[in-house]
Amino acid sequence: MTAETALRVGMAAGAEFYRGEHRHRAVIGKDTRLSGYLLEPALTAGFISVGMDVILVGPLPTPAVAMLTRSLRADLGVVISASHNPYQDNGIKLFGPDGYKLSDAVELSIENRMAAGAQDDLAPPDKLGRAQRLTDSEGRYIEYVKSTFPRGASLDGLKVVIDCANGAAYKVAPTVLWELGAEVVPIGVSPDGFNINEGCGSTSPQTIRDAVVDQSADIGIALDGDADRLVIVDELGALLDGDQLMGMIATRWKKSGRLRGGGVIGTVMSNLGLQEYLSGIGLSLHRVAVGDRYVVEHMRRNGYNLGGEQSGHIIMSDFATTGDGLIAALQVLAVLVEEKRPASEVGRTFDPVPQTLRNVRCVNGAPLEDSRVRQAIDDGTARLGEGGRLLIRKSGTEPVIRVMAEGRDEALVGEVVDNIVGALEQAARQS
């Protein structure tokens, strides 16, 4: 991910979405990585060169950029972020004018434009775009997020620890909670360009577990670097992942008549315990491929308004077009306020089936076709039987293979994962 790559993305995406005679706009936001200072001006130059104006909003959560893209009637939204990855990584997320992530077909078209070069799409001197900074972007998002909390309710009397992962939500998240009345204990709110997701946030939950217990807080909320996912910690320090949060929100929405579609959209990673719990209250769990984009696509096609991933992407289409960790946190807090019970009582909606997930780093390719790996996978599938599940997949954001097994026998699940991981590591060393 270089400045040249970002420039080409801006030119190609700008040309792809230059449709009609109106003045075209792209909204660009970012998280707090040092490389954002490099990529932001390069992207800006790319858009301007093909005649598209640029609105810069600075460090803001990914869902805030999606919201502002629609609010500002922009043609394109861009987020410079590598989400939960360390600061060395970075990436570019694109949203269409409707605030939804682009389809595979549109992304492929942009990639083809990048490969072909965009010299033919350059604007003449009098048609170049302009760039300006939107100074009230944080306030607009804060007010929108607050509007999703039940009218007339407040967080008075609740002590909330919020871990912003030294990322994009380091300003807006504590402000939202404070303005709704909570006593806020903020951590992970001192970004320096290098410390995003470093020992904090949703991918390092021990930090917030310790903080909740030390502060005698009622609840802890940990976001990731671009704040599109979260995990929750109850007052005892126990972790509640995305599956538990979907179970909690689905229960509340079913009671209030808000839930549409008769169920929830999850992924192949969602725990079997969630599926059994939802079935027990008359709801279904539909599984799709890993990735919040695939969850959203299935929700839109089939009329569902709640879906998400075990990792903490919670999509509520009544409020947002993509995962929004802060809005999801407010829905959880609304349950606490309405039920007047602690998070430890309302948060754990089901007992998860034992599940083990391990990552194997494979820099020089993914040796899934190695005969030893295939044999380990076949053996593991047979040992787990019909009562278990085995999932091996390449990560979409890191050079790793994720190995997940699930079943009633926790020891067996661990053995199966260990055997497959061992085979993968051996094959990777020899590749």
Secondary structure as UniProt FT lines:
FT   HELIX           3..16
FT   STRAND          25..30
FT   TURN            34..35
FT   HELIX           36..49
FT   TURN            50..51
FT   STRAND          53..59
FT   HELIX           62..71
FT   TURN            72..73
FT   STRAND          76..80
FT   TURN            83..84
FT   TURN            87..88
FT   STRAND          92..95
FT   TURN            97..98
FT   HELIX           104..116
FT   HELIX           119..121
FT   HELIX           125..127
FT   STRAND          131..133
FT   TURN            135..136
FT   HELIX           137..147
FT   TURN            151..152
FT   TURN            156..157
FT   STRAND          159..163
FT   TURN            165..166
FT   TURN            168..171
FT   HELIX           172..179
FT   TURN            180..181
FT   STRAND          183..187
FT   TURN            196..197
FT   TURN            202..203
FT   HELIX           206..215
FT   STRAND          219..223
FT   TURN            225..226
FT   STRAND          230..234
FT   TURN            235..236
FT   STRAND          239..240
FT   HELIX           242..256
FT   TURN            261..262
FT   STRAND          263..267
FT   TURN            268..269
FT   HELIX           272..280
FT   TURN            281..282
FT   STRAND          284..288
FT   HELIX           292..302
FT   STRAND          306..308
FT   TURN            310..311
FT   STRAND          314..316
FT   TURN            317..319
FT   HELIX           325..339
FT   HELIX           343..346
FT   STRAND          355..361
FT   TURN            363..364
FT   TURN            368..369
FT   HELIX           371..384
FT   HELIX           385..387
FT   STRAND          389..394
FT   STRAND          400..406
FT   HELIX           410..429
//
